[in-house]
Amino acid sequence: MEIIYSKYFVKKYKKLPVSIQMKFKERRNIFMEDHHSSILNVHGLRGAYTGKYSFNVTADYRVIFAYESDGVATLIDIDTHSNLYS
C-alpha cells in the first residue's frame, strides 16, 4: 500500500505527543503491509465522513483515510476519537 499524506494530516501529526507519533508509525507499517489486518480495525465511516475509512492507532487515536486507487491511500486526519467524531 502506497500512502499519501495530506497537508492537514502532516500538520496535525506534528502536534501529537512523541509516543503517539511512534505508535502511528508502527500502525502505518502494518497498514502498508496488510490494510485488512484485524489489529487496525479498519472500517468505513458514515455521516460527514461517508466514503472515508478509519484505522486505530491506539484505543483512543484514529486515522481517517481514503482509498484513492488500487494500492494507494491518502491519510486525511489523525486525532482522538472524540475530537474526530463530535
TACOR-V424551 format. One record per residue. PHI is phi as a letter, one per 30 degrees, with the letter a starting at -180 (none if undefined). OMEGA is omega in whole degrees, -180 to 180 (999 if undefined). Layout:
phi=PHI omega=OMEGA
phi=PHI omega=OMEGA
This chain:
phi=none omega=174
phi=d omega=-179
phi=c omega=172
phi=c omega=180
phi=c omega=176
phi=d omega=178
phi=e omega=180
phi=d omega=178
phi=e omega=-178
phi=e omega=179
phi=d omega=-180
phi=d omega=-179
phi=e omega=-178
phi=d omega=-179
phi=d omega=-178
phi=d omega=172
phi=d omega=-178
phi=e omega=-180
phi=d omega=178
phi=d omega=177
phi=e omega=-180
phi=d omega=179
phi=d omega=177
phi=e omega=-178
phi=d omega=177
phi=d omega=-178
phi=d omega=177
phi=d omega=180
phi=d omega=176
phi=d omega=180
phi=e omega=-179
phi=d omega=180
phi=d omega=-176
phi=a omega=-175
phi=d omega=175
phi=c omega=-179
phi=e omega=-179
phi=d omega=178
phi=d omega=-175
phi=d omega=-176
phi=h omega=179
phi=d omega=179
phi=a omega=177
phi=d omega=-178
phi=c omega=179
phi=b omega=177
phi=i omega=-178
phi=d omega=-178
phi=c omega=179
phi=e omega=-178
phi=j omega=178
phi=c omega=-178
phi=b omega=180
phi=b omega=167
phi=b omega=-177
phi=d omega=171
phi=c omega=173
phi=b omega=177
phi=d omega=-177
phi=c omega=-176
phi=d omega=-179
phi=b omega=171
phi=c omega=173
phi=c omega=-178
phi=b omega=177
phi=b omega=172
phi=d omega=-178
phi=c omega=178
phi=a omega=-179
phi=e omega=177
phi=i omega=180
phi=b omega=177
phi=b omega=175
phi=c omega=175
phi=d omega=-171
phi=c omega=-174
phi=a omega=174
phi=b omega=-179
phi=a omega=176
phi=d omega=180
phi=e omega=-176
phi=d omega=178
phi=d omega=-179
phi=d omega=-169
phi=c omega=179
phi=c omega=999
